[in-house]
Amino acid sequence: PEIVSDSDIVYIEGYLLSSDSGFEASLKAQELAKERGAKVAVTLSDVFIVNAFKERVDEIFRNGVDLLFGNEAEAMAYTDRSDVSGACLVIGKVVADFAITLGGEGALVTDGGNVKTVDGFPVEVVDTNGAGDGFAGAFLYGMTNGYSAVESGKLGCYAGSQVVSKFGPRLEQDLSDKVGEILAS
């Protein structure tokens, strides 16, 4: 509870919904966030999670989510749509803001209720493990440091591109000193 009370945004990892204790912890974190005025962000995590634990995902949404993260396959699986544009229309009725990654194409983010396209950064893809987490972390960094959703999306796309350009799910360097350079590119 102390960590939540000091947080601007509580991030719920979709993989937590796959276990009873993880689901209960997610619900409790969501409840505490709402009580303390923090925003709730959720990531869909994987198409398997969306399909196997749809009732739990829906319950999290019914309880109030401010920001959704997912990739295009997860968004289409959650909404039962065959295209990302249609998925975004459905998601926009469930959650106020979202960021849907499109691989090397970039991302779709909401900015004041409007869907905006954020271009990706071309790199040679080595390993996609961790790309969504890199995107979400950089996006949340941007949002909690006063950047717009589009600017935060650009930071997320850059971080994701750096993750996929090497083997392993983590960035090897701190990007906070490159924010101005990234946004200017």
Backbone as numpy.savetxt, mean C-alpha at the origin, in Angstrom:
# Nx Ny Nz CAx CAy CAz Cx Cy Cz
-0.68 -0.62 22.53 -1.48 0.61 22.53 -0.64 1.89 22.53
0.51 1.85 23.21 1.37 3.03 23.26 1.93 3.35 21.87
2.30 2.34 21.14 2.85 2.56 19.80 1.77 3.15 18.90
0.57 2.62 18.98 -0.53 3.13 18.16 -0.83 4.58 18.52
-0.81 4.90 19.80 -1.13 6.27 20.21 -0.10 7.27 19.72
1.10 6.82 19.42 2.14 7.71 18.89 2.21 7.68 17.36
1.27 7.00 16.71 1.33 6.80 15.27 0.34 7.69 14.52
0.77 8.16 13.36 -0.14 8.87 12.46 -0.93 7.89 11.60
-0.26 6.80 11.24 -0.87 5.77 10.39 -0.50 4.40 10.95
-1.50 3.54 11.08 -1.28 2.15 11.48 -1.41 1.30 10.22
-0.37 0.53 9.94 -0.27 -0.26 8.72 -0.57 -1.72 9.05
-1.63 -2.26 8.45 -2.02 -3.65 8.68 -1.61 -4.47 7.47
-0.77 -5.43 7.72 -0.25 -6.33 6.70 -1.28 -7.42 6.44
-1.70 -7.59 5.20 -2.71 -8.56 4.85 -2.38 -9.99 5.23
-1.10 -10.33 5.26 -0.72 -11.70 5.64 -1.17 -12.02 7.07
-1.34 -11.00 7.91 -1.81 -11.25 9.28 -3.21 -11.87 9.31
-3.98 -11.64 8.26 -5.36 -12.13 8.24 -5.43 -13.65 8.06
-4.30 -14.28 7.75 -4.29 -15.72 7.50 -4.27 -16.55 8.78
-4.06 -15.93 9.92 -4.11 -16.68 11.18 -5.12 -16.02 12.12
-5.70 -16.81 12.99 -6.68 -16.27 13.93 -6.07 -15.19 14.81
-4.89 -15.46 15.35 -4.26 -14.47 16.24 -3.85 -13.22 15.47
-3.38 -13.38 14.25 -3.02 -12.22 13.43 -4.23 -11.38 13.07
-5.33 -12.04 12.77 -6.57 -11.34 12.45 -7.06 -10.56 13.67
-7.07 -11.20 14.84 -7.50 -10.52 16.06 -6.59 -9.33 16.37
-5.29 -9.50 16.18 -4.36 -8.39 16.41 -4.63 -7.25 15.44
-4.95 -7.58 14.21 -5.27 -6.55 13.21 -6.52 -5.77 13.60
-7.54 -6.49 14.04 -8.77 -5.83 14.47 -8.52 -4.92 15.66
-7.71 -5.38 16.61 -7.41 -4.58 17.79 -6.60 -3.34 17.41
-5.61 -3.49 16.55 -4.81 -2.35 16.10 -5.70 -1.34 15.37
-6.61 -1.83 14.56 -7.54 -0.97 13.83 -8.44 -0.21 14.81
-8.94 -0.90 15.81 -9.80 -0.27 16.81 -9.03 0.82 17.57
-7.83 0.49 18.01 -7.02 1.47 18.74 -6.68 2.68 17.87
-6.37 2.43 16.61 -6.06 3.54 15.70 -7.24 4.48 15.59
-8.42 3.93 15.39 -9.62 4.75 15.27 -9.88 5.54 16.56
-9.70 4.89 17.71 -9.91 5.57 19.00 -8.95 6.74 19.18
-7.73 6.59 18.68 -6.69 7.59 18.91 -6.52 8.56 17.74
-7.36 8.44 16.74 -7.32 9.38 15.62 -6.24 9.11 14.58
-5.66 7.93 14.59 -4.68 7.56 13.58 -5.39 7.00 12.35
-4.80 7.16 11.20 -5.35 6.56 9.98 -4.99 5.08 9.95
-5.79 4.32 9.23 -5.56 2.89 9.07 -5.24 2.62 7.60
-4.07 2.01 7.38 -3.66 1.58 6.05 -3.61 0.06 6.04
-4.03 -0.53 4.93 -4.05 -1.99 4.79 -3.41 -2.34 3.46
-2.64 -3.41 3.44 -2.14 -3.95 2.20 -2.80 -5.30 1.94
-3.17 -5.53 0.70 -3.80 -6.81 0.33 -2.80 -7.96 0.35
-1.53 -7.69 0.16 -0.41 -8.62 0.32 -0.23 -9.66 -0.78
-1.29 -10.34 -1.18 -1.13 -11.43 -2.13 -2.51 -11.85 -2.63
-2.60 -12.29 -3.87 -3.87 -12.75 -4.42 -4.41 -13.91 -3.59
-3.53 -14.78 -3.10 -3.97 -15.89 -2.26 -4.69 -15.37 -1.01
-4.14 -14.36 -0.37 -4.76 -13.80 0.84 -6.14 -13.24 0.50
-6.22 -12.50 -0.59 -7.49 -11.91 -1.01 -8.54 -12.99 -1.23
-8.17 -14.05 -1.92 -9.12 -15.11 -2.25 -9.45 -16.00 -1.05
-8.46 -16.39 -0.28 -8.68 -17.34 0.81 -9.28 -16.70 2.06
-9.07 -15.39 2.24 -9.51 -14.74 3.47 -10.37 -13.51 3.17
-11.19 -13.62 2.12 -12.02 -12.49 1.66 -12.94 -11.97 2.77
-13.54 -12.85 3.55 -14.43 -12.41 4.62 -13.69 -11.56 5.64
-12.47 -11.94 5.95 -11.67 -11.17 6.90 -11.25 -9.83 6.30
-10.88 -9.84 5.03 -10.54 -8.58 4.35 -11.75 -7.65 4.38
-12.92 -8.19 4.06 -14.14 -7.38 4.07 -14.43 -6.82 5.46
-14.20 -7.61 6.51 -14.46 -7.12 7.86 -13.53 -5.95 8.20
-12.28 -6.07 7.82 -11.33 -4.97 8.05 -11.84 -3.71 7.34
-12.30 -3.85 6.11 -12.82 -2.69 5.37 -14.08 -2.13 6.02
-14.98 -2.99 6.46 -16.21 -2.52 7.12 -15.89 -1.71 8.38
-14.81 -2.06 9.06 -14.43 -1.36 10.29 -13.74 -0.02 10.02
-13.42 0.26 8.77 -12.85 1.56 8.42 -11.39 1.51 8.04
-11.12 1.72 6.78 -9.76 1.79 6.25 -9.62 3.11 5.52
-8.52 3.80 5.77 -8.27 5.10 5.15 -7.44 4.99 3.88
-6.58 3.96 3.80 -5.65 3.84 2.68 -5.41 2.37 2.38
-5.57 1.99 1.12 -5.36 0.61 0.68 -4.15 0.55 -0.23
-3.30 -0.45 -0.02 -2.20 -0.76 -0.91 -2.46 -2.11 -1.55
-2.11 -2.24 -2.82 -2.19 -3.52 -3.49 -1.59 -3.41 -4.86
-1.35 -4.54 -5.49 -0.93 -4.50 -6.89 -2.15 -4.75 -7.76
-1.98 -4.64 -9.06 -3.13 -4.75 -9.94 -3.81 -6.12 -9.86
-3.04 -7.19 -9.72 -3.64 -8.53 -9.63 -4.46 -8.66 -8.35
-3.95 -8.13 -7.25 -4.68 -8.19 -5.98 -5.96 -7.36 -6.04
-5.86 -6.18 -6.66 -7.04 -5.31 -6.79 -8.12 -5.98 -7.63
-7.71 -6.61 -8.73 -8.69 -7.29 -9.58 -9.29 -8.50 -8.88
-8.48 -9.23 -8.12 -8.99 -10.38 -7.37 -9.99 -9.94 -6.31
-9.67 -8.86 -5.59 -10.56 -8.40 -4.53 -11.91 -7.94 -5.09
-11.89 -7.30 -6.25 -13.11 -6.72 -6.81 -13.81 -7.62 -7.83
-13.20 -8.74 -8.16 -13.72 -9.63 -9.21 -13.84 -8.91 -10.55
-12.93 -8.00 -10.82 -12.89 -7.28 -12.10 -11.73 -7.82 -12.93
-11.88 -7.71 -14.23 -10.84 -8.22 -15.13 -9.89 -7.13 -15.62
-10.11 -5.90 -15.19 -9.20 -4.81 -15.56 -8.98 -3.90 -14.36
-7.83 -3.29 -14.31 -7.46 -2.48 -13.15 -8.32 -1.22 -13.04
-8.74 -0.66 -14.16 -9.60 0.53 -14.10 -10.92 0.21 -13.41
-11.54 -0.90 -13.79 -12.78 -1.33 -13.15 -12.57 -1.64 -11.68
-11.43 -2.25 -11.36 -11.12 -2.55 -9.97 -11.00 -1.26 -9.15
-10.38 -0.25 -9.73 -10.23 1.03 -9.01 -11.58 1.68 -8.75
-12.51 1.56 -9.68 -13.85 2.11 -9.46 -14.53 1.45 -8.27
-14.40 0.14 -8.16 -15.00 -0.58 -7.04 -14.28 -0.24 -5.74
-12.96 -0.27 -5.76 -12.18 0.02 -4.56 -12.48 1.43 -4.05
-12.64 2.38 -4.96 -12.95 3.75 -4.57 -14.25 3.89 -3.80
-15.14 2.91 -3.92 -16.39 2.92 -3.16 -16.22 2.29 -1.78
-15.11 1.58 -1.58 -14.86 0.87 -0.33 -13.93 1.65 0.59
-12.96 2.32 0.00 -11.93 3.03 0.76 -11.65 4.37 0.09
-11.42 5.40 0.89 -11.24 6.75 0.35 -9.99 6.89 -0.51
-8.90 6.34 -0.06 -7.63 6.51 -0.79 -6.97 5.16 -1.02
-6.28 5.05 -2.15 -5.58 3.82 -2.46 -4.37 4.09 -3.33
-3.49 3.10 -3.33 -2.32 3.10 -4.20 -2.21 1.69 -4.77
-2.40 1.58 -6.07 -2.36 0.29 -6.76 -1.12 0.29 -7.65
-0.20 -0.62 -7.37 1.03 -0.68 -8.16 0.81 -1.45 -9.45
1.54 -1.02 -10.47 1.40 -1.59 -11.81 2.72 -2.13 -12.33
3.56 -2.62 -11.44 4.88 -3.11 -11.85 5.70 -1.98 -12.44
6.39 -2.26 -13.52 7.24 -1.27 -14.17 6.50 -0.08 -14.75
5.18 -0.19 -14.86 4.37 0.91 -15.40 4.14 2.01 -14.37
4.40 1.73 -13.08 4.20 2.75 -12.06 3.08 2.38 -11.11
2.17 3.34 -10.88 1.09 3.12 -9.91 -0.08 4.04 -10.20
-1.22 3.68 -9.67 -2.40 4.53 -9.65 -2.63 4.92 -8.20
-2.73 6.21 -7.94 -2.96 6.69 -6.58 -4.13 7.66 -6.58
-4.80 7.76 -5.45 -5.86 8.76 -5.34 -5.30 10.01 -4.70
-5.72 11.12 -5.25 -5.30 12.43 -4.75 -6.55 13.31 -4.71
-7.08 13.49 -3.51 -8.31 14.26 -3.39 -9.48 13.62 -4.08
-9.52 12.29 -4.09 -10.62 11.57 -4.72 -10.43 11.29 -6.20
-9.41 11.88 -6.80 -9.13 11.66 -8.22 -8.01 10.65 -8.39
-8.18 9.74 -9.34 -7.14 8.75 -9.60 -6.09 9.38 -10.51
-4.84 9.28 -10.07 -3.72 9.84 -10.82 -2.74 8.72 -11.15
-2.11 8.84 -12.31 -1.09 7.88 -12.72 0.28 8.40 -12.32
1.07 7.53 -11.73 2.45 7.84 -11.38 3.33 6.93 -12.22
4.25 7.51 -12.97 5.13 6.72 -13.83 6.12 5.90 -13.01
6.49 4.76 -13.56 7.50 3.92 -12.93 8.90 4.35 -13.32
9.88 3.68 -12.77 11.29 3.92 -13.06 11.83 2.67 -13.74
12.31 2.80 -14.98 12.78 1.62 -15.70 14.06 1.04 -15.09
14.01 -0.24 -14.79 15.17 -0.97 -14.27 15.11 -2.39 -14.79
16.21 -3.08 -14.71 16.22 -4.51 -15.03 15.74 -5.26 -13.79
14.67 -6.02 -13.94 14.08 -6.73 -12.82 14.86 -8.01 -12.54
15.31 -8.14 -11.29 16.05 -9.31 -10.84 15.17 -10.18 -9.94
14.45 -9.54 -9.01 13.65 -10.27 -8.03 12.55 -9.33 -7.53
11.28 -9.73 -7.68 10.17 -8.85 -7.28 9.81 -8.97 -5.80
10.44 -9.87 -5.08 10.15 -10.06 -3.66 10.44 -8.77 -2.88
9.43 -8.24 -2.22 9.60 -7.04 -1.41 9.26 -5.74 -2.11
8.92 -5.79 -3.39 8.63 -4.56 -4.13 7.45 -3.81 -3.55
6.39 -4.52 -3.21 5.21 -3.86 -2.63 5.49 -3.25 -1.28
6.29 -3.93 -0.47 6.65 -3.38 0.83 7.52 -2.14 0.67
8.45 -2.18 -0.28 9.28 -1.00 -0.55 8.43 0.17 -1.00
7.48 -0.11 -1.89 6.57 0.94 -2.36 5.79 1.52 -1.18
5.16 0.66 -0.39 4.31 1.12 0.72 5.12 1.92 1.73
6.30 1.44 2.07 7.13 2.15 3.04 7.49 3.55 2.58
7.90 3.67 1.32 8.26 4.99 0.79 7.03 5.87 0.63
5.91 5.29 0.23 4.67 6.04 0.10 4.26 6.61 1.47
4.29 5.77 2.49 3.91 6.21 3.83 4.90 7.25 4.37
6.17 7.09 4.03 7.16 8.11 4.40 6.74 9.45 3.80
6.38 9.43 2.53 5.96 10.66 1.86 4.73 11.26 2.50
3.73 10.46 2.74 2.47 10.96 3.30 2.65 11.52 4.71
3.51 10.89 5.51 3.70 11.37 6.88 4.71 12.51 6.96
5.29 12.87 5.82 6.23 14.00 5.79 5.72 15.13 4.91
4.41 15.17 4.67 3.80 16.31 4.01 3.80 16.30 2.49
4.16 15.20 1.88 4.15 15.13 0.42 2.75 14.73 -0.06
2.42 15.10 -1.28 1.13 14.74 -1.86 1.10 13.24 -2.17
-0.08 12.75 -2.50 -0.21 11.34 -2.87 0.60 11.04 -4.13
0.60 11.96 -5.08 1.37 11.74 -6.32 2.86 11.72 -6.01
3.33 12.66 -5.20 4.75 12.67 -4.83 5.10 11.43 -4.03
4.23 11.04 -3.12 4.45 9.83 -2.33 4.48 8.60 -3.24
3.59 8.58 -4.24 3.59 7.50 -5.22 4.89 7.43 -5.99
5.44 8.58 -6.32 6.72 8.62 -7.04 7.84 8.06 -6.16
7.83 8.44 -4.89 8.82 7.88 -3.96 8.65 6.37 -3.85
7.39 5.92 -3.78 7.11 4.49 -3.71 7.58 3.75 -4.94
7.32 4.31 -6.11 7.75 3.67 -7.36 9.27 3.57 -7.43
9.94 4.62 -6.98 11.40 4.60 -7.00 11.92 3.52 -6.05
11.39 3.50 -4.82 11.84 2.49 -3.85 11.57 1.09 -4.37
10.39 0.87 -4.93 10.07 -0.44 -5.49 11.02 -0.83 -6.61
11.37 0.15 -7.45 12.30 -0.14 -8.55 13.67 -0.53 -8.04
14.08 0.07 -6.93 15.38 -0.27 -6.35 15.36 -1.66 -5.74
14.24 -2.04 -5.14 14.12 -3.37 -4.55 14.19 -4.44 -5.63
13.48 -4.26 -6.74 13.42 -5.30 -7.77 14.69 -5.40 -8.60
15.56 -4.42 -8.51 16.78 -4.42 -9.33 17.90 -5.24 -8.72
17.63 -5.90 -7.60 18.63 -6.76 -6.96 17.93 -7.95 -6.33
18.71 -8.90 -5.89 18.14 -10.07 -5.24 17.86 -9.76 -3.78
16.70 -10.15 -3.29 16.33 -9.95 -1.89 15.30 -8.85 -1.74
14.57 -8.88 -0.62 13.41 -8.00 -0.45 13.68 -6.64 0.17
14.93 -6.27 0.44 15.19 -5.03 1.17 16.08 -4.08 0.37
15.87 -2.81 0.65 16.76 -1.79 0.09 18.10 -1.87 0.81
19.16 -1.59 0.08 20.48 -1.63 0.70 20.92 -0.26 1.18
20.15 0.78 0.85 20.54 2.13 1.25 19.34 2.92 1.72
19.60 3.91 2.55 18.59 4.84 3.02 18.35 5.86 1.90
17.11 6.01 1.50 16.79 6.93 0.40 16.35 8.31 0.86
16.29 8.53 2.17 15.74 9.80 2.66 16.55 11.01 2.21
17.84 10.85 1.97 18.64 11.99 1.49 18.51 12.21 -0.02
17.76 11.34 -0.70 17.58 11.46 -2.15 16.17 11.89 -2.54
15.33 12.26 -1.56 13.94 12.57 -1.84 13.81 13.69 -2.88
14.52 14.77 -2.70 14.46 15.89 -3.65 14.87 15.47 -5.05
15.92 14.69 -5.14 16.41 14.19 -6.42 15.39 13.27 -7.09
14.79 12.39 -6.30 13.78 11.46 -6.83 12.57 12.23 -7.36
12.09 13.18 -6.58 10.90 13.94 -6.99 11.18 14.83 -8.20
12.42 15.25 -8.37 12.78 16.11 -9.51 12.98 15.31 -10.79
13.17 13.99 -10.66 13.46 13.19 -11.86 12.19 12.90 -12.64
